[in-house]
């Protein structure tokens, strides 16, 4: 990081390593005198959710604060790309997925490419965004409407069933009861190119939007 102006920091959800890696990046940035750290955290990290992979990011945020680093914290919500694994490739002209959320749960989502665009904006506009902690999203839909979007894009009947929350039970319970709180109107005003789910899906399918 020597002679580097800015650093973008993001770690995979690995309970054994995430906090150590996030703290190490922050420590190295401080030691090198980096002028702007952009850390990719998670929506709701500041709300003491009790969700394990949210609390690790809250710990990294706290370490960045304690170091006094010049930083912008982005708190992205559910990745749109997650739907590509939840909704497996279609078979027998239908597509069925399973997620541990109620059909009417409103879920905020963001495309990974938009996280990159917002991070770039933070580096380009430090006067506005240094010191800010911003929850970021590109769309918000009830879970049942996600299936409708997939059906509309490629014509394959799609259904999302409510499945058991075996692994990330605390996270899905929190999403059902609390949920993300990104200010979508304000975000869309600043970033009019934010991808709604349908535009993102058409882009991933190689279609013109």
Secondary structure, 3 states (H helix, E strand, C coil): CCCCCEEEECCCCCCCCHHHHHHHHHHHHHHHCCCEEEEECCCCHHHCCCCHHHHHHHHHHHHHHHHCCCEEEEEECEEHHHHHHHCCCCECCEEEEEECCCCCCEEEEECHHHHHHHHHHHHHCHHHHCCCEEEECCEEEEHHHHHHHHHHHHCCEEEEEECCCCCCHHHHHHHHHCCCCCCHHHHHHHCCCCCCHHHHHHHHCCCCC
